[in-house]
Amino acid sequence: MALFFDREWFDAKLAASHLSQADIARALGIGDVQIAEIWKDQRELSAKDVTILAALLAVSAEDIALHAGISTPIPKSQPTLAELAQRLARVEAELAQIKTQLREGHRS
């Protein structure tokens, strides 16, 4: 993890994406002064900012956080539909087991 905001890395990613700092500022809903503060490591990124930057620069949130400075939060990833379906199947299986155990307990 970078100790400070890695301007060179971000500038290279901006160039590769054909974006400017002004484009990033608009996407983050901030002004030129605030984006300049980020580039000078005088303003921290929020988890929401990290997510937006990752989408704009086509990199992972972890990459953004890695290059944005030591205190930058890494947003929690959202589970995929497949992961949610697996969780639901496990919960339903456990619930069925509990119901069976309760029925058997009432028969005893």
PyMOL commands that set and color helices and strands:
alter all, ss='L'
color gray80, all
select helices_A, chain A and resi 7-17+21-28+32-39+47-57+61-68+81-107
alter helices_A, ss='H'
color red, helices_A
deselect
rebuild
show_as cartoon
